[in-house]
């Protein structure tokens, strides 16, 4: 590597255009269809994408992917019962 670069980011304008120039791509690029950065390994250009993972992490911060909330029966006997989500004790 004459200039010592090990990789670079790819701006939105060139994400799809750079695809034919790459020697290989990772699974994320195959799934998304475009690289967001590339690495240079043994003189080969390898496309990578971390956009999808970044979006998932941002969504998880706002609405964590967890087990479904607990439901339980609420209400007084003889008055009918209904299902409550995270209800206070009955």
C-alpha positions as CSV (number, residue, x, y, z in Angstrom):
1,X,0.0,0.0,0.0
2,X,2.0,3.0,-1.2
3,X,-0.1,5.6,0.7
4,X,-0.7,3.5,3.8
5,X,-4.5,3.5,3.5
6,X,-6.3,0.5,5.1
7,X,-9.8,1.6,4.0
8,X,-12.2,4.5,3.5
9,X,-15.8,5.6,4.0
10,X,-18.1,5.8,1.0
11,X,-20.4,8.7,0.7
12,X,-24.1,8.2,-0.3
13,X,-23.6,9.4,-3.8
14,X,-21.1,6.6,-4.6
15,X,-22.4,3.6,-2.6
16,X,-24.0,1.9,-5.5
17,X,-21.5,3.2,-8.1
18,X,-18.5,1.6,-6.3
19,X,-19.9,-1.9,-6.3
20,X,-18.4,-3.0,-9.7
21,X,-14.9,-1.9,-8.4
22,X,-14.9,-4.1,-5.4
23,X,-13.2,-7.5,-5.3
24,X,-15.4,-8.9,-2.6
25,X,-18.3,-7.9,-0.3
26,X,-19.5,-9.0,3.1
27,X,-23.0,-10.5,3.9
28,X,-24.3,-7.1,5.0
29,X,-23.5,-5.6,1.6
30,X,-25.2,-8.5,-0.1
31,X,-28.3,-8.0,2.1
32,X,-28.5,-4.2,1.8
33,X,-27.1,-3.8,-1.8
34,X,-24.4,-1.2,-1.2
35,X,-21.3,-0.7,0.9
36,X,-20.8,2.1,3.4
37,X,-17.1,1.6,3.7
38,X,-14.3,-0.5,2.3
39,X,-11.2,-2.1,3.5
40,X,-8.0,-2.8,1.6
41,X,-6.7,-6.2,2.4
42,X,-3.7,-7.7,0.5
43,X,-4.4,-5.2,-2.3
44,X,-8.1,-6.2,-2.6
45,X,-11.0,-3.9,-2.1
46,X,-13.6,-5.4,0.3
47,X,-17.0,-3.7,0.7
48,X,-18.6,-3.6,4.1
49,X,-21.8,-2.1,5.4
50,X,-22.7,-1.0,9.0
51,X,-25.7,1.1,8.2
52,X,-28.2,-1.6,8.9
53,X,-26.6,-2.4,12.3
54,X,-26.6,1.3,13.2
55,X,-30.3,1.7,12.4
56,X,-31.1,-1.4,14.5
57,X,-29.1,-0.1,17.4
58,X,-30.9,3.3,17.2
59,X,-34.3,1.7,17.2
60,X,-33.4,-0.6,20.1
61,X,-32.5,2.5,22.1
62,X,-35.9,4.0,21.5
63,X,-37.9,0.7,21.7
64,X,-35.9,-2.2,23.0
65,X,-36.6,-5.5,21.4
66,X,-37.6,-7.5,24.4
67,X,-39.9,-10.3,25.4
68,X,-43.6,-9.5,25.0
69,X,-45.0,-7.7,28.0
70,X,-46.6,-9.7,30.7
71,X,-50.4,-9.9,30.6
72,X,-52.6,-11.1,33.4
73,X,-56.3,-11.2,34.3
74,X,-57.6,-8.2,36.3
75,X,-60.9,-7.2,37.8
76,X,-63.0,-8.2,40.7
77,X,-64.7,-11.5,41.0
78,X,-68.3,-11.4,39.7
79,X,-67.8,-8.2,37.8
80,X,-66.1,-9.7,34.8
81,X,-62.4,-9.9,34.1
82,X,-60.3,-8.5,31.4
83,X,-56.6,-8.8,30.3
84,X,-54.4,-6.0,31.4
85,X,-50.9,-5.2,30.2
86,X,-48.5,-4.5,33.0
87,X,-51.5,-3.8,35.2
88,X,-51.2,-2.8,38.9
89,X,-52.0,-5.6,41.3
90,X,-55.7,-6.6,41.2
